[in-house]
Amino acid sequence: MPKKSILESITFHHLRIPLHAHVYRASPKNTFTRGDLELIVSRVRSSSGTGPVTKVRRHDRALQAFIVRKHSAPPPFLKPTTLLQTWYSLVVLVATGPHLLVYVTGTSWSEKFVDRLAVRLEHAKVESLLTDPQFDFQRIALQSLSVLQETIRERSYEATSIQNKLPPGATARQFVRNVRGHAQGRQFAANPNTALITAESGDRTLAGFLAWAKSVSALATAAQPSDFLDRFARPIRQLPGGVEPNAVLLNLQGLREQLISNTAWLARTRKGTTLLLPAEEAARSCDLFSDLATLSSAAPGKWNVVFPRVVTPGQLHKTKAGFSLRHRDWKGLSVQLATGESQTFIERLREDGALSVSMSDPSFAFARRTLFQDNGLKSTLAQLSRVILPHSSLQTCKSERGPQKFPKNRLTFPGDWMFSAIEKNVSVSDEWLVCDDGMEWADFIGLSEKARTVTFYHAKHGSRSSLSASNFQEVTAQAIKNLGWLTSPDEIAGKEQRWNGAWQTTKIRRLRRPSGKLGTDFGSQLRQLLMAPDVQKRVVLVVTFLAKSDFDSLVTRAGSVPLEPNESQLALLLSAFVNECREAGIVPGIVCVP
C-alpha cells in the first residue's frame, strides 16, 4: 500500500482556523446541497496548486470541506529564473442553513468559485451582526461617494463608543467600508461591502469554527437594522429610471503603492510573450487612469469614458450589479503578485473595488462594486443654502483683480474689482485684513479680535451661469488644499516680511488694515488667534458666477424632479467643500450675488 503524502495525511482534526470568513447566501435556492459544495471545491481545485481534496462531509447538521494545496512558482522579481518558491494554501467551506462561510489563506479568493450558487451576504445583514445593544463601535473606516479628486476619498476614526463621537458632517455622502467593535467580551469586525467578518484573534479547532458559523448564520437570518450605521449611505439593488452615470474615477492608489514597493508587478502579454513593466512605467500607467473621466452615451447601457491624459476612450457597461469598465490599453495587462499568482488588470480593479461612478441624481452613486443611495440629499442641499450668503456689492464687479499689467502708482484696488468688494464690504467685520494673493494661503486673510475669528477669503470671478459646477472647481480645490494652514501657525514667520510689502508691482499695501501696523504685527495677531481655543476658523468662497436665488430654486426642485448633470455636479462639489471644512473643524461660507 503506497505511503500517504503529507497533504493526504491532513484531516479536519489537524486544522486550526481563525474566526474569519467570507459569508454567502444560497441563491436562487434557500440552502446549500452536497452537490453545491462539491462544485465549489472542484472550481477551487482547478484554479491553482496541486494536492488532494477532502470529500464534502456532513457533520453536526453542517456541510464541511477543506482544500489544502501546494503551490510553486518563480519569484516575479527574479524572472526569468529556474528558481521556485513554494507555499501552501487552505480553503475551508462550512455550509449551515442558508449560509456558506469561507475561510481562505495562502491564495486569492474569487467569487467566480460560487457563481450561480450563492451571493455575498447582503450589506444590511452583515450589519445585523453588529446590532447587539452592548456593541461598542471602536473603529470605523469610511469612503466618500464623491468622484471629485479634491475630496478626501477615505478616512477612518478610532475611539471607544465612536458612535457617540463622530464629528458633524462625518456621515455625509459616506458609506461604511469596515467596522470594528467589542461586545460580550469578544472583538468583532465586519466589511459590509465584501461580507468579510472576523471575531476575536487566534485560531480555533474545526468544532469552534463550526459553532461560530452557526451563530453567524442565526444572527444573519434574524437581521435587525443598525441605527448607527443607518446614518450612512445605504446599498440598493438597482437605480431608478432616468438616473444615468455622468463621471468615473478609478482609485488605483493601493495597486500603485504595491508597484512602487515591488510587492506586485504589471506585466503585458503579446503574442505569447509576457514582459514585466519597470516599476516607474507601471506607476505612470496607473496615474494616467487616475484622473476624473467624463462620459458620453454610446448605446443603451454603454458609455464612452474619456480620461484627460489617455488618447483612446474606454467603455462603461451597465451590469446586473452596477457597472464595469473596459479599456483597450488593458488588453493583455496583468498583475503579478509576490506569491507567484497573477490576475488580469480588470480582475484586480474589481477585487479592489476601484471603480466609482457618480450619477445624474447625486443621491445615487456606485462604489466598491455596490450601488448606494444617500437619502440626505434634500437636507444636504438645504444645509448648503444656509452657508450661501448674497452680497449686492459683487453685482458691480467686472473682474477678480483686473488686467495682467497693474498700474504701478495705484494705492487702492479699483472699485469694480472683487478684491475691492472683499476689502470694503465682504470682510467689513474684520479689524485686520491682509492681501495674501500670490503667496498663497488665500486671496485675503481677515482677523477679528472682537468676534474671535480667522477667515480665509478665496475669490473667483465669472459670468453668471445656470448653476455650473466647472466654475467652482478651481476655487474649491484651492480652498480645500489650504485648509491645513488654518490649523497650524508654523509657517507664519516666513510670510511676515512679504506682508510688509506691496501687492504685485503696485503701491497697494498688502496689509489693508489697520493703518500704521506692519506685517509682523499681523503675523503676531494671527499666531495668537490660531492658537486660542475659543477662535472660530472660517473659509469663505467669494464668487460672482453664482446667484443665491438660482441655488434656492435648485433646493426647491431637488427631490421632486431629476437634477441636470451640471446641477448634480454642483451639489456634489459644494457638499464636498462644506464637508471637508466641517471635518477639519472649520466653518464654511460662500458669498455670491443675490
TABELZI-V941016 format. One record per residue. N is the residue number from 0. RES is the residue in one small letter. OMEGA is omega as a letter, one per 40 degrees, with the letter a starting at -180 (999 if undefined). BURIAL is 1 if it has 24 or more other ideal C-beta (glycine too) atoms within 12 Angstrom, else 0. D_FIRST is the distance of its C-alpha to the first C-alpha in Angstrom with 1 decimal. Layout:
N|RES|OMEGA|BURIAL|D_FIRST / N|RES|OMEGA|BURIAL|D_FIRST
This chain:
0|m|a|0|0.0 / 1|p|a|0|3.8 / 2|k|i|0|6.5 / 3|k|i|0|9.0 / 4|s|i|0|12.4 / 5|i|a|0|15.5 / 6|l|a|0|16.8 / 7|e|a|0|13.9 / 8|s|a|0|14.3 / 9|i|i|1|18.0 / 10|t|i|0|19.4 / 11|f|a|1|23.0 / 12|h|i|0|23.6 / 13|h|a|0|23.2 / 14|l|i|1|25.9 / 15|r|a|0|29.5 / 16|i|i|1|31.8 / 17|p|i|1|35.5 / 18|l|a|1|37.8 / 19|h|a|1|38.4 / 20|a|i|1|37.9 / 21|h|a|1|39.3 / 22|v|i|1|40.6 / 23|y|i|1|40.8 / 24|r|a|1|42.4 / 25|a|a|1|41.1 / 26|s|e|0|43.3 / 27|p|a|0|44.6 / 28|k|a|0|42.9 / 29|n|i|0|43.4 / 30|t|i|1|39.8 / 31|f|i|1|36.2 / 32|t|i|0|33.8 / 33|r|i|0|30.0 / 34|g|i|0|30.5 / 35|d|a|1|32.7 / 36|l|i|1|30.2 / 37|e|i|1|27.4 / 38|l|i|1|30.0 / 39|i|i|1|30.8 / 40|v|a|1|27.1 / 41|s|i|0|26.7 / 42|r|i|1|29.9 / 43|v|a|1|29.0 / 44|r|a|1|25.6 / 45|s|a|0|27.4 / 46|s|a|1|30.0 / 47|s|i|1|28.4 / 48|g|i|1|25.4 / 49|t|i|0|21.7 / 50|g|a|1|18.8 / 51|p|i|0|17.3 / 52|v|i|1|19.8 / 53|t|i|1|19.6 / 54|k|i|0|20.9 / 55|v|a|1|24.5 / 56|r|i|0|25.0 / 57|r|a|0|28.2 / 58|h|i|0|29.0 / 59|d|i|0|32.5 / 60|r|i|0|34.1 / 61|a|i|1|32.8 / 62|l|a|1|30.3 / 63|q|i|1|28.0 / 64|a|i|1|25.7 / 65|f|a|1|24.8 / 66|i|i|1|23.8 / 67|v|a|1|22.8 / 68|r|i|1|23.2 / 69|k|a|1|23.3 / 70|h|i|1|26.5 / 71|s|i|0|27.9 / 72|a|i|1|31.4 / 73|p|i|0|34.3 / 74|p|a|1|36.9 / 75|p|a|1|39.7 / 76|f|i|1|42.4 / 77|l|a|0|41.0 / 78|k|e|0|40.7 / 79|p|a|0|40.4 / 80|t|i|0|37.8 / 81|t|i|0|34.4 / 82|l|i|0|33.6 / 83|l|i|0|31.1 / 84|q|a|0|31.1 / 85|t|i|0|28.0 / 86|w|a|1|28.0 / 87|y|i|0|26.1 / 88|s|i|1|27.5 / 89|l|i|1|27.3 / 90|v|i|1|28.7 / 91|v|i|1|29.0 / 92|l|i|1|30.5 / 93|v|i|1|32.2 / 94|a|i|1|34.3 / 95|t|a|1|36.8 / 96|g|a|1|39.7 / 97|p|a|1|41.2 / 98|h|i|1|39.9 / 99|l|i|1|36.8 / 100|l|a|1|36.3 / 101|v|i|1|34.4 / 102|y|a|1|33.5 / 103|v|i|1|32.8 / 104|t|i|1|32.4 / 105|g|i|1|31.6 / 106|t|i|1|32.4 / 107|s|a|1|35.4 / 108|w|a|1|35.7 / 109|s|i|1|37.5 / 110|e|i|1|39.2 / 111|k|i|0|38.1 / 112|f|a|1|34.7 / 113|v|a|1|36.6 / 114|d|i|0|39.2 / 115|r|i|0|40.8 / 116|l|a|1|38.8 / 117|a|i|1|40.5 / 118|v|i|1|43.4 / 119|r|i|1|44.0 / 120|l|a|1|45.5 / 121|e|a|1|49.2 / 122|h|a|1|51.3 / 123|a|a|1|53.3 / 124|k|i|1|50.3 / 125|v|i|1|48.7 / 126|e|a|1|52.2 / 127|s|i|1|52.2 / 128|l|a|1|49.6 / 129|l|a|1|52.4 / 130|t|i|1|55.2 / 131|d|a|0|54.9 / 132|p|a|0|58.5 / 133|q|a|0|57.5 / 134|f|a|1|55.6 / 135|d|i|1|57.1 / 136|f|a|1|56.7 / 137|q|i|1|56.3 / 138|r|i|1|55.5 / 139|i|i|1|56.0 / 140|a|a|1|55.5 / 141|l|i|1|57.7 / 142|q|a|1|58.1 / 143|s|i|1|61.4 / 144|l|a|1|61.8 / 145|s|i|1|64.3 / 146|v|a|1|63.6 / 147|l|a|1|66.6 / 148|q|a|1|65.7 / 149|e|a|1|68.3 / 150|t|i|1|66.6 / 151|i|a|1|63.9 / 152|r|a|1|60.8 / 153|e|i|1|58.6 / 154|r|i|1|59.6 / 155|s|i|0|58.2 / 156|y|a|1|59.7 / 157|e|i|0|58.5 / 158|a|i|0|60.2 / 159|t|i|0|60.0 / 160|s|a|0|61.2 / 161|i|i|1|61.5 / 162|q|i|1|62.5 / 163|n|a|0|65.9 / 164|k|a|0|66.3 / 165|l|a|1|65.7 / 166|p|i|0|68.8 / 167|p|i|0|71.0 / 168|g|a|1|69.7 / 169|a|a|1|66.1 / 170|t|a|1|64.9 / 171|a|i|1|67.0 / 172|r|i|1|65.1 / 173|q|i|1|61.8 / 174|f|a|1|58.5 / 175|v|i|1|55.8 / 176|r|i|1|52.9 / 177|n|a|1|51.2 / 178|v|i|1|52.3 / 179|r|a|1|51.3 / 180|g|a|1|52.7 / 181|h|i|0|52.3 / 182|a|i|0|52.5 / 183|q|i|0|51.6 / 184|g|a|0|50.2 / 185|r|i|1|47.8 / 186|q|a|1|48.0 / 187|f|i|1|47.5 / 188|a|a|1|47.6 / 189|a|i|1|47.5 / 190|n|a|1|48.1 / 191|p|a|1|49.7 / 192|n|i|1|49.5 / 193|t|a|1|45.7 / 194|a|i|1|44.8 / 195|l|a|1|43.0 / 196|i|a|1|43.4 / 197|t|i|1|42.6 / 198|a|i|1|43.2 / 199|e|i|0|43.4 / 200|s|a|0|41.3 / 201|g|a|0|38.2 / 202|d|i|0|34.7 / 203|r|i|1|33.8 / 204|t|i|0|30.7 / 205|l|i|1|29.6 / 206|a|i|0|31.7 / 207|g|i|0|34.7 / 208|f|a|1|34.2 / 209|l|i|1|34.0 / 210|a|i|1|37.2 / 211|w|i|1|38.9 / 212|a|i|1|37.9 / 213|k|i|1|39.5 / 214|s|i|1|42.6 / 215|v|i|1|43.0 / 216|s|a|1|42.6 / 217|a|a|0|45.3 / 218|l|a|1|47.7 / 219|a|i|1|47.3 / 220|t|a|1|48.0 / 221|a|i|0|51.1 / 222|a|i|1|52.3 / 223|q|a|0|55.7 / 224|p|i|0|57.6 / 225|s|a|1|58.2 / 226|d|a|0|61.9 / 227|f|a|1|61.4 / 228|l|i|1|59.1 / 229|d|i|1|61.4 / 230|r|a|1|63.9 / 231|f|i|1|61.9 / 232|a|a|1|61.4 / 233|r|i|1|59.3 / 234|p|i|1|56.7 / 235|i|a|1|57.7 / 236|r|a|0|56.0 / 237|q|i|0|58.6 / 238|l|i|1|61.9 / 239|p|a|0|65.1 / 240|g|i|0|67.0 / 241|g|i|0|69.1 / 242|v|a|1|67.1 / 243|e|i|1|66.1 / 244|p|i|1|64.3 / 245|n|i|1|66.8 / 246|a|a|1|65.0 / 247|v|i|1|61.6 / 248|l|i|1|60.3 / 249|l|i|1|56.9 / 250|n|a|1|55.8 / 251|l|a|1|53.8 / 252|q|a|0|54.4 / 253|g|i|1|50.9 / 254|l|a|1|49.5 / 255|r|i|1|52.4 / 256|e|i|0|51.7 / 257|q|a|1|48.1 / 258|l|a|1|49.3 / 259|i|a|0|52.0 / 260|s|i|0|49.6 / 261|n|i|0|46.9 / 262|t|i|0|44.2 / 263|a|a|1|44.2 / 264|w|i|1|45.5 / 265|l|i|1|47.1 / 266|a|i|1|45.9 / 267|r|a|1|47.5 / 268|t|i|0|45.8 / 269|r|i|0|48.0 / 270|k|i|0|47.1 / 271|g|a|0|43.5 / 272|t|a|0|44.4 / 273|t|i|0|43.9 / 274|l|i|0|46.3 / 275|l|i|1|46.6 / 276|l|i|1|50.1 / 277|p|a|0|51.8 / 278|a|a|1|52.0 / 279|e|i|0|55.7 / 280|e|i|0|55.6 / 281|a|i|1|52.9 / 282|a|i|1|54.9 / 283|r|i|0|58.0 / 284|s|i|1|56.2 / 285|c|a|1|55.5 / 286|d|a|0|59.2 / 287|l|a|1|60.5 / 288|f|a|1|58.8 / 289|s|i|1|59.7 / 290|d|i|0|63.3 / 291|l|a|1|64.6 / 292|a|i|1|64.4 / 293|t|a|1|66.9 / 294|l|i|1|66.2 / 295|s|a|0|68.0 / 296|s|i|0|67.1 / 297|a|a|0|65.4 / 298|a|i|0|64.6 / 299|p|a|0|63.8 / 300|g|i|0|61.0 / 301|k|i|0|61.0 / 302|w|i|1|62.9 / 303|n|a|1|63.5 / 304|v|a|1|62.7 / 305|v|i|1|65.0 / 306|f|a|1|63.9 / 307|p|a|0|67.1 / 308|r|i|0|65.6 / 309|v|a|1|63.3 / 310|v|a|0|64.9 / 311|t|i|0|62.9 / 312|p|i|1|62.5 / 313|g|i|1|59.3 / 314|q|i|1|58.8 / 315|l|a|1|58.3 / 316|h|i|1|56.7 / 317|k|i|1|57.0 / 318|t|i|0|53.7 / 319|k|a|0|52.8 / 320|a|a|1|52.1 / 321|g|a|1|54.8 / 322|f|i|1|55.1 / 323|s|a|1|53.1 / 324|l|i|1|54.5 / 325|r|i|1|53.9 / 326|h|a|1|55.5 / 327|r|i|0|55.1 / 328|d|a|1|54.9 / 329|w|i|1|51.5 / 330|k|a|0|50.0 / 331|g|a|0|47.2 / 332|l|a|1|47.5 / 333|s|i|1|44.4 / 334|v|i|1|43.7 / 335|q|a|1|41.1 / 336|l|a|1|39.7 / 337|a|i|0|38.8 / 338|t|a|1|35.2 / 339|g|i|1|35.0 / 340|e|i|1|35.3 / 341|s|i|1|38.3 / 342|q|i|1|40.4 / 343|t|a|0|43.5 / 344|f|i|1|46.8 / 345|i|i|1|47.5 / 346|e|i|0|44.3 / 347|r|i|1|45.2 / 348|l|a|1|48.7 / 349|r|a|1|47.3 / 350|e|a|1|44.8 / 351|d|a|1|47.7 / 352|g|a|1|50.1 / 353|a|a|1|52.5 / 354|l|i|1|54.8 / 355|s|a|1|57.9 / 356|v|i|1|60.5 / 357|s|a|1|63.9 / 358|m|i|1|65.8 / 359|s|i|1|69.3 / 360|d|a|1|69.4 / 361|p|i|1|68.6 / 362|s|a|1|67.4 / 363|f|i|1|64.1 / 364|a|i|1|61.6 / 365|f|i|1|58.0 / 366|a|i|1|55.9 / 367|r|i|1|52.3 / 368|r|a|1|51.3 / 369|t|i|1|53.4 / 370|l|a|1|56.9 / 371|f|i|1|59.2 / 372|q|i|1|62.6 / 373|d|a|1|65.0 / 374|n|a|0|67.4 / 375|g|a|1|69.8 / 376|l|a|1|71.4 / 377|k|a|1|74.7 / 378|s|i|0|75.0 / 379|t|i|1|73.9 / 380|l|i|1|76.6 / 381|a|i|0|79.1 / 382|q|i|1|78.2 / 383|l|a|1|78.6 / 384|s|a|1|82.0 / 385|r|i|0|83.1 / 386|v|i|1|82.4 / 387|i|a|1|84.3 / 388|l|i|1|88.0 / 389|p|i|1|90.8 / 390|h|a|1|93.5 / 391|s|a|0|96.5 / 392|s|a|1|97.1 / 393|l|a|1|94.2 / 394|q|a|0|95.9 / 395|t|a|0|98.3 / 396|c|i|1|95.8 / 397|k|i|0|95.5 / 398|s|i|1|92.9 / 399|e|a|1|90.6 / 400|r|i|1|92.4 / 401|g|a|1|94.7 / 402|p|i|0|94.6 / 403|q|i|0|92.6 / 404|k|a|0|95.9 / 405|f|i|1|97.4 / 406|p|a|0|101.2 / 407|k|a|0|101.5 / 408|n|a|0|104.4 / 409|r|i|1|103.0 / 410|l|a|0|103.0 / 411|t|i|0|101.3 / 412|f|i|1|98.8 / 413|p|a|1|100.6 / 414|g|a|0|100.9 / 415|d|i|0|98.8 / 416|w|i|1|95.8 / 417|m|i|1|93.0 / 418|f|i|1|93.2 / 419|s|i|1|96.7 / 420|a|i|1|95.6 / 421|i|a|1|92.9 / 422|e|a|1|95.4 / 423|k|a|1|98.3 / 424|n|a|1|96.8 / 425|v|a|1|93.0 / 426|s|a|1|92.8 / 427|v|a|0|96.2 / 428|s|a|0|94.8 / 429|d|i|1|93.5 / 430|e|i|1|95.9 / 431|w|i|1|94.0 / 432|l|i|1|92.8 / 433|v|i|1|91.5 / 434|c|a|1|90.6 / 435|d|a|1|87.2 / 436|d|i|1|86.9 / 437|g|a|0|85.3 / 438|m|e|1|83.8 / 439|e|i|1|81.9 / 440|w|i|1|80.7 / 441|a|i|1|82.9 / 442|d|i|1|86.1 / 443|f|i|1|87.9 / 444|i|a|1|87.2 / 445|g|i|1|89.3 / 446|l|i|1|89.8 / 447|s|i|1|91.7 / 448|e|a|0|92.5 / 449|k|a|0|94.1 / 450|a|a|0|91.3 / 451|r|a|0|88.6 / 452|t|i|1|86.8 / 453|v|a|1|85.3 / 454|t|i|1|85.0 / 455|f|i|1|83.5 / 456|y|i|1|85.3 / 457|h|a|1|83.6 / 458|a|i|1|85.9 / 459|k|a|1|85.2 / 460|h|i|1|87.9 / 461|g|i|1|87.4 / 462|s|a|0|89.1 / 463|r|a|0|88.6 / 464|s|a|0|85.7 / 465|s|i|0|84.1 / 466|l|a|1|81.5 / 467|s|i|1|79.8 / 468|a|a|1|76.7 / 469|s|i|0|77.0 / 470|n|a|1|80.2 / 471|f|a|1|78.4 / 472|q|a|1|75.4 / 473|e|a|0|77.0 / 474|v|i|1|79.0 / 475|t|i|1|76.1 / 476|a|i|1|73.7 / 477|q|a|1|76.3 / 478|a|a|1|76.9 / 479|i|a|1|73.2 / 480|k|a|1|72.6 / 481|n|i|1|75.4 / 482|l|a|1|74.7 / 483|g|a|0|73.3 / 484|w|i|1|76.8 / 485|l|a|1|78.1 / 486|t|a|0|75.8 / 487|s|i|0|76.5 / 488|p|a|1|79.8 / 489|d|a|0|78.2 / 490|e|a|0|79.6 / 491|i|a|1|83.1 / 492|a|a|0|84.7 / 493|g|a|0|83.8 / 494|k|a|1|85.6 / 495|e|a|1|88.8 / 496|q|i|0|90.7 / 497|r|i|1|90.2 / 498|w|i|1|91.3 / 499|n|a|0|94.5 / 500|g|a|0|95.1 / 501|a|a|1|96.0 / 502|w|i|1|94.0 / 503|q|a|1|93.2 / 504|t|a|0|96.3 / 505|t|i|1|98.7 / 506|k|i|0|100.8 / 507|i|a|1|99.0 / 508|r|i|1|97.8 / 509|r|i|1|94.1 / 510|l|a|1|95.1 / 511|r|i|1|97.0 / 512|r|e|1|97.9 / 513|p|i|0|99.3 / 514|s|i|0|102.0 / 515|g|i|0|102.6 / 516|k|a|1|99.0 / 517|l|i|0|96.6 / 518|g|i|1|93.0 / 519|t|i|0|92.2 / 520|d|i|1|93.8 / 521|f|i|1|91.6 / 522|g|i|1|88.5 / 523|s|i|0|89.4 / 524|q|i|1|90.0 / 525|l|a|1|86.8 / 526|r|a|0|84.8 / 527|q|a|0|86.3 / 528|l|i|1|85.7 / 529|l|a|1|82.0 / 530|m|a|0|81.4 / 531|a|a|0|83.2 / 532|p|a|0|81.1 / 533|d|a|0|83.6 / 534|v|i|1|83.9 / 535|q|i|1|82.9 / 536|k|a|1|81.2 / 537|r|i|1|81.8 / 538|v|a|1|80.9 / 539|v|i|1|83.3 / 540|l|i|1|82.9 / 541|v|a|1|86.4 / 542|v|i|1|86.4 / 543|t|a|1|88.9 / 544|f|i|1|86.7 / 545|l|i|1|85.8 / 546|a|i|1|88.2 / 547|k|a|1|87.7 / 548|s|i|0|89.0 / 549|d|a|1|86.4 / 550|f|i|1|83.5 / 551|d|i|0|84.9 / 552|s|i|0|85.0 / 553|l|i|1|81.3 / 554|v|a|1|80.5 / 555|t|a|0|82.5 / 556|r|a|0|80.6 / 557|a|i|1|77.1 / 558|g|i|0|75.0 / 559|s|i|0|77.3 / 560|v|i|0|77.0 / 561|p|i|1|74.4 / 562|l|i|1|75.2 / 563|e|a|0|75.8 / 564|p|a|1|73.2 / 565|n|i|1|75.6 / 566|e|i|1|76.4 / 567|s|i|1|72.8 / 568|q|i|1|72.2 / 569|l|i|1|75.3 / 570|a|i|1|74.1 / 571|l|a|1|70.8 / 572|l|a|1|72.5 / 573|l|i|1|75.1 / 574|s|i|1|72.6 / 575|a|i|1|70.4 / 576|f|a|1|73.5 / 577|v|a|1|74.4 / 578|n|i|1|70.9 / 579|e|i|1|70.5 / 580|c|a|1|73.8 / 581|r|i|1|73.1 / 582|e|a|1|69.7 / 583|a|a|1|71.6 / 584|g|a|0|74.3 / 585|i|a|1|76.9 / 586|v|a|1|79.3 / 587|p|i|1|79.3 / 588|g|i|1|82.4 / 589|i|i|1|83.5 / 590|v|a|1|87.2 / 591|c|i|1|88.3 / 592|v|a|1|91.3 / 593|p|999|0|92.5
